[in-house]
């Protein structure tokens, strides 16, 4: 495998799989994909991708998994089961990348991961960004805004009840689609850029929940109003609907960040990296109308 290979971690996840597809479409490569379960990527192996097993709790194994890669897309792991585990995994990945001879890391972060952020995952991302800054690696940090796809289920429930309930207040979010995040990540990984940069990846506009409810109402022909509640009430409501309390608290923390304005910044990063503007909230919801209404 050439030292110029492009490597995607977490490649069996939704973002990673889409990035691989985009890289194959643009004939970038050679390509390496890492995952805890190589069998899950057998269709990519059949298309010429070298699939390797990688366990982020095994730093020595990560070094071997990263060997031969010149540029690595480090997709943040899903290790949220105990505090500090994901930070340890990401630090191990940064050290492994250095040891394996990787030159450039593209990392998926979140907007505004400042100390004291109400967003539960902010510490993980801030510490990972710090580990990259302390390394010898060049890097591109992609601070992805909140996925529009994750609004489909809440909006479907809102259409049924007539109320979009959250804890965002009047805060706005520059929602971005997972597809646009994948396109931005594939472009950042495939391009020969060097140096260090931090980019916010957003949709074309910041939208409040009042505006989100109004757009939804217009698209489906049913009245939906926004109701903002305190975070504790939101958490309790989600728990009563069967969501585990830690998951409910995590979701509510994003609302708290939204209320503070942490997700309201709008950039042209997607356009600059990919040459194509990101999809708007209205266009995305219109294209998913059937998923929202069940029709």
C-alpha positions as CSV (number, residue, x, y, z in Angstrom):
1,X,0.0,0.0,0.0
2,X,1.4,3.4,-1.0
3,X,2.3,5.9,1.6
4,X,-0.1,8.3,-0.2
5,X,-3.1,6.1,0.7
6,X,-6.2,7.8,2.2
7,X,-7.6,6.2,5.3
8,X,-11.0,6.5,6.8
9,X,-11.6,5.4,10.3
10,X,-15.1,4.3,11.6
11,X,-15.8,3.4,8.0
12,X,-18.8,1.1,8.9
13,X,-20.7,4.1,10.3
14,X,-23.0,6.2,8.2
15,X,-20.6,9.1,7.7
16,X,-17.6,6.9,7.0
17,X,-19.4,4.7,4.5
18,X,-20.6,7.7,2.6
19,X,-17.1,9.2,2.6
20,X,-15.7,6.0,1.1
21,X,-18.4,6.0,-1.6
22,X,-17.5,9.6,-2.5
23,X,-13.8,8.8,-2.6
24,X,-14.4,5.8,-4.9
25,X,-16.6,7.9,-7.1
26,X,-13.8,10.5,-7.5
27,X,-11.2,7.7,-8.0
28,X,-9.1,9.0,-5.1
29,X,-6.8,6.5,-3.6
30,X,-5.5,4.1,-2.9
31,X,-8.0,3.7,0.0
32,X,-7.8,2.1,3.4
33,X,-10.9,1.7,5.6
34,X,-10.7,0.7,9.3
35,X,-13.5,-0.7,11.4
36,X,-14.0,-2.9,14.4
37,X,-15.8,-5.4,12.1
38,X,-14.1,-5.8,8.7
39,X,-16.8,-8.1,7.6
40,X,-19.2,-5.1,7.6
41,X,-17.2,-3.5,4.8
42,X,-16.8,-6.5,2.5
43,X,-18.6,-4.7,-0.4
44,X,-15.9,-2.0,-0.2
45,X,-13.2,-4.6,-0.1
46,X,-14.6,-6.0,-3.4
47,X,-14.2,-2.6,-4.9
48,X,-10.5,-2.4,-4.1
49,X,-10.5,-0.7,-0.6
50,X,-8.1,-2.3,1.8
51,X,-10.2,-3.0,4.9
52,X,-8.3,-3.3,8.2
53,X,-9.5,-4.0,11.7
54,X,-8.9,-1.2,14.2
55,X,-9.7,-1.0,17.9
56,X,-9.3,2.5,19.4
57,X,-8.7,1.0,22.8
58,X,-5.6,-0.8,21.3
59,X,-2.9,1.9,20.5
60,X,-0.4,-0.6,19.1
61,X,-3.0,-2.0,16.8
62,X,-3.9,1.5,15.6
63,X,-0.3,2.0,14.6
64,X,-0.4,-1.1,12.4
65,X,-3.8,-0.1,11.1
66,X,-2.6,3.4,10.1
67,X,0.7,2.3,8.4
68,X,0.9,3.2,4.7
69,X,-1.6,6.1,5.0
70,X,-0.5,9.6,4.2
71,X,-3.8,11.2,5.2
72,X,-6.3,10.0,7.7
73,X,-10.0,10.9,8.3
74,X,-10.4,10.5,12.1
75,X,-14.2,10.2,12.6
76,X,-14.9,10.7,16.3
77,X,-15.7,7.4,18.0
78,X,-19.0,6.4,19.6
79,X,-17.4,5.6,23.0
80,X,-19.7,7.6,25.2
81,X,-20.3,4.9,27.8
82,X,-18.0,6.4,30.4
83,X,-16.4,9.9,30.9
84,X,-13.0,10.2,29.4
85,X,-12.9,7.1,27.3
86,X,-13.4,8.8,24.0
87,X,-10.7,11.4,24.8
88,X,-8.3,8.5,25.6
89,X,-9.2,6.8,22.3
90,X,-8.7,9.9,20.3
91,X,-5.3,10.8,21.9
92,X,-4.2,7.2,21.2
93,X,-5.2,7.7,17.6
94,X,-3.2,10.9,17.3
95,X,-0.1,9.2,18.8
96,X,-0.6,6.2,16.5
97,X,-0.9,8.4,13.4
98,X,2.4,10.1,14.3
99,X,4.1,6.7,14.9
100,X,2.7,5.3,11.7
101,X,4.1,8.1,9.6
102,X,0.8,9.8,8.8
103,X,1.2,13.4,7.5
104,X,-2.3,14.9,7.8
105,X,-5.3,14.1,9.9
106,X,-8.8,15.3,9.1
107,X,-10.9,15.3,12.3
108,X,-14.7,15.6,12.8
109,X,-15.4,17.9,15.7
110,X,-18.2,20.2,16.8
111,X,-18.6,24.0,16.8
112,X,-17.4,26.0,19.7
113,X,-16.0,23.2,22.0
114,X,-15.0,25.8,24.6
115,X,-14.3,25.1,28.3
116,X,-17.6,25.2,30.2
117,X,-19.7,24.5,27.1
118,X,-23.1,23.0,28.0
119,X,-22.7,20.6,25.2
120,X,-21.9,17.2,26.7
121,X,-19.4,16.1,24.0
122,X,-17.5,19.5,23.9
123,X,-14.8,18.3,26.2
124,X,-14.0,15.3,24.1
125,X,-13.6,17.3,21.0
126,X,-11.7,20.2,22.6
127,X,-9.2,17.7,24.1
128,X,-8.8,15.9,20.7
129,X,-8.2,19.2,19.0
130,X,-5.6,20.0,21.7
131,X,-3.9,16.6,21.1
132,X,-3.6,17.4,17.4
133,X,-2.2,20.9,18.1
134,X,0.4,19.3,20.4
135,X,1.4,16.7,17.8
136,X,3.7,17.0,14.8
137,X,0.8,16.3,12.4
138,X,-0.7,18.7,9.9
139,X,-4.5,18.7,10.3
140,X,-7.9,19.9,9.1
141,X,-10.5,20.1,11.9
142,X,-14.0,20.0,10.5
143,X,-16.4,21.3,13.2
144,X,-19.6,19.8,11.9
145,X,-22.8,21.5,12.8
146,X,-25.9,19.5,13.9
147,X,-27.1,16.9,11.3
148,X,-30.5,17.8,9.7
149,X,-31.2,14.1,9.4
150,X,-31.5,13.9,13.2
151,X,-34.4,16.4,13.0
152,X,-36.6,14.0,11.0
153,X,-37.9,11.9,13.9
154,X,-38.6,14.9,16.2
155,X,-40.4,16.7,13.4
156,X,-42.4,13.6,12.5
157,X,-43.6,13.5,16.2
158,X,-44.2,17.2,16.0
159,X,-46.5,16.8,13.0
160,X,-48.5,14.2,14.8
161,X,-48.9,16.2,18.0
162,X,-48.9,19.7,16.5
163,X,-46.0,20.8,18.8
164,X,-42.2,20.9,18.3
165,X,-41.0,20.6,21.8
166,X,-37.4,21.4,22.7
167,X,-35.2,23.5,25.0
168,X,-33.6,25.7,22.3
169,X,-35.5,28.9,23.1
170,X,-34.9,31.5,20.4
171,X,-31.5,30.0,19.5
172,X,-30.7,29.3,15.9
173,X,-28.9,26.3,14.4
174,X,-27.0,26.2,11.1
175,X,-28.2,22.7,10.4
176,X,-26.1,20.7,7.8
177,X,-26.9,17.4,6.2
178,X,-24.8,14.3,6.8
179,X,-24.3,14.2,3.0
180,X,-22.8,17.7,3.0
181,X,-20.5,16.7,5.9
182,X,-19.5,13.6,4.0
183,X,-18.7,15.6,0.8
184,X,-16.7,18.1,2.9
185,X,-14.8,15.4,4.6
186,X,-14.0,13.5,1.4
187,X,-12.8,16.7,-0.2
188,X,-10.6,17.7,2.7
189,X,-9.1,14.2,2.8
190,X,-8.5,13.9,-0.9
191,X,-7.0,17.4,-1.5
192,X,-3.3,17.8,-1.1
193,X,-3.6,20.7,1.4
194,X,-0.9,20.9,4.1
195,X,-0.6,23.0,7.2
196,X,-3.2,23.3,10.0
197,X,-6.7,24.7,9.7
198,X,-10.0,24.6,11.6
199,X,-13.2,24.9,9.6
200,X,-16.9,25.1,10.6
201,X,-19.1,23.0,8.4
202,X,-22.6,24.4,8.3
203,X,-25.7,24.7,6.2
204,X,-26.5,27.9,4.3
205,X,-28.5,29.6,7.0
206,X,-29.2,29.4,10.8
207,X,-32.7,28.5,11.6
208,X,-34.6,28.9,14.9
209,X,-37.1,26.3,16.1
210,X,-39.9,28.7,15.4
211,X,-38.8,28.9,11.8
212,X,-38.3,25.1,11.7
213,X,-41.9,24.6,12.8
214,X,-43.2,27.1,10.3
215,X,-41.3,25.5,7.4
216,X,-42.6,22.1,8.4
217,X,-46.2,23.4,8.7
218,X,-45.9,24.8,5.2
219,X,-44.5,21.7,3.7
220,X,-46.9,19.2,5.2
221,X,-50.1,21.4,5.4
222,X,-50.5,20.8,9.1
223,X,-50.0,23.4,11.9
224,X,-46.9,22.8,14.0
225,X,-45.9,25.3,16.7
226,X,-42.7,25.5,18.6
227,X,-42.8,25.0,22.4
228,X,-39.6,25.7,24.3
229,X,-39.3,24.1,27.7
230,X,-36.6,24.0,30.4
231,X,-33.9,21.4,29.8
232,X,-34.9,19.3,32.9
233,X,-38.5,19.1,31.6
234,X,-37.2,18.1,28.2
235,X,-35.1,15.3,29.6
236,X,-37.9,14.0,31.8
237,X,-40.3,14.0,28.8
238,X,-37.8,12.0,26.7
239,X,-37.2,9.5,29.6
240,X,-41.0,9.1,29.9
241,X,-41.1,8.2,26.2
242,X,-38.5,5.5,26.7
243,X,-35.2,7.2,26.1
244,X,-32.4,6.3,28.5
245,X,-31.7,9.2,30.8
246,X,-28.0,9.6,29.7
247,X,-29.1,9.8,26.0
248,X,-31.8,12.3,26.9
249,X,-29.3,14.4,28.8
250,X,-26.9,14.3,25.9
251,X,-29.6,15.5,23.4
252,X,-30.8,18.2,25.8
253,X,-27.2,19.5,26.1
254,X,-27.2,20.3,22.4
255,X,-30.4,22.4,22.9
256,X,-28.6,24.2,25.7
257,X,-25.7,25.0,23.4
258,X,-28.2,26.1,20.7
259,X,-29.8,28.5,23.2
260,X,-26.4,30.0,23.9
261,X,-25.8,30.5,20.2
262,X,-23.1,27.9,19.9
263,X,-24.5,26.4,16.6
264,X,-25.6,29.6,14.9
265,X,-22.5,30.5,12.9
266,X,-22.8,30.1,9.1
267,X,-19.8,29.6,6.8
268,X,-19.1,28.8,3.2
269,X,-16.9,25.8,4.0
270,X,-19.0,23.3,2.1
271,X,-19.0,25.4,-1.0
272,X,-15.3,26.1,-0.8
273,X,-14.3,22.5,-0.2
274,X,-16.7,20.8,-2.6
275,X,-17.6,23.5,-5.2
276,X,-21.3,23.0,-4.4
277,X,-23.5,24.8,-1.9
278,X,-24.9,22.9,1.1
279,X,-28.6,21.9,1.1
280,X,-31.0,24.2,2.8
281,X,-33.4,23.1,5.6
282,X,-36.4,23.7,3.4
283,X,-35.0,21.7,0.5
284,X,-34.0,18.9,2.7
285,X,-37.3,18.6,4.5
286,X,-39.2,18.9,1.1
287,X,-37.1,15.9,-0.2
288,X,-38.0,13.9,2.9
289,X,-41.7,14.8,3.1
290,X,-42.7,11.2,2.9
291,X,-40.6,10.3,5.9
292,X,-42.2,13.1,7.9
293,X,-45.8,12.3,7.0
294,X,-45.6,8.5,6.4
295,X,-47.2,9.1,3.0
